[in-house]
């Protein structure tokens, strides 16, 4: 990616980025593809996140998290869900959740 292309991406806000990913997906025909195949891509990118963490490679981690988000946006798109509504649903569940952080992991109250 050229510096100019990278700068263009950096100036886009989250909504513009999501719309761009969705359009890219449409252009590639991924929006109509079988979502079980897309989930394989989600899983592949998940592994790349783990690998970047294991290596302590922050640049690879940034790329892997971004790729993970892209694959999730497309998976939602394939199932007539937006990333916003999925995130809203999840946040609605956790926003008032009580619990405790143990060894860096949040454990919800009912699991303590």
N, C-alpha and C positions, 0 to 999 in steps of 0.2 A: 504494500500500500504506500503510495507517495505521501509526502508531507502534506500536500494540499488536500488529498483525500482524507487523511487522518484528521486534519483541522476541520474539514467539513463535518465529519462524524462527531467530533468533540463539541461542535456548536449546536448540535441537535439536542432537543430536550427528550425526555423519556417517551412522551406520547409520539413524537415524530419518529423516534427510533423504532418503537413498536409498529407503527404504521408502515415504516420502510421494510421491516422484517416481514410483515404480513404481505406486502406487495411483492417482495422478492419471492416469497413462498408461492404466491399466485402465478407469478411469471415462470416459475420452475415447475408448476403443476403439483407442488407438494400439498397444497391446501385440499386437494381431492384424493390424495393418496391414503392408503390404509394406515390408520393410526397405530396399529400394533407394530408396524415397521418403524414409524416415527419414534415409538417408545424405545426401540432398540438404539436409535441415535441418542435419545435422552440418556440411556444407560451407558453408552459409550463415552459421552461427555462427562458423565458422573465419575467414571473411572479416571478420566484425565484430570479432574479436580483433585482426586485422591493422589494421583501420581505427582502433581505439582506440589501438593502439601508435603508429601513424603520427601521430595527433593529440596524443599524450601525455596522453590523457584517462583518468586512473586509475579514475574511477567507471564510465565506459563499459567499461573493461577488466575490472573486477570483474564487471559484469553479463554481459559477453560470455563470460568464462571460465565463469561459472556456467551460462549457457545452453548452452555447449558440453558441459559435464558432463551436464546434463539430457538433451541429445540422444543422448549416448553411452550413458547408462544405459538409455534406451528402445531404442536399437539393439541393445544386449546382450540386453535383455529379449525383444525380438522373435526373437532367435536362441537362446533358452534359455541365456543366459550372464549371470552376474552381474558387476557392475562389480568386485567383490572378486576373483573368480577371474581376470578379465582383467588386473587390476592385479598380482595375485600372479604370474601367468605372466610378465608383462613384468619385474617386479622380480627374479624368479628368473634371468632372462637377464642383467640388467645388474648385479646386486649385486656380482659378482666381476670385472666387466669391467675390463680395463686399457686405458689409452689416455692421451691428452693433450688438454688444453684449448688450442685455438688460436683466437685472436681471439674468445674468448667462446663457442666451440662445442666440445663434447666430440667427439673423433674417436677411435673405437675402434682399438685397437692394430693389428688386421689391415688397417685402412684407411690407416695411416700410411706 
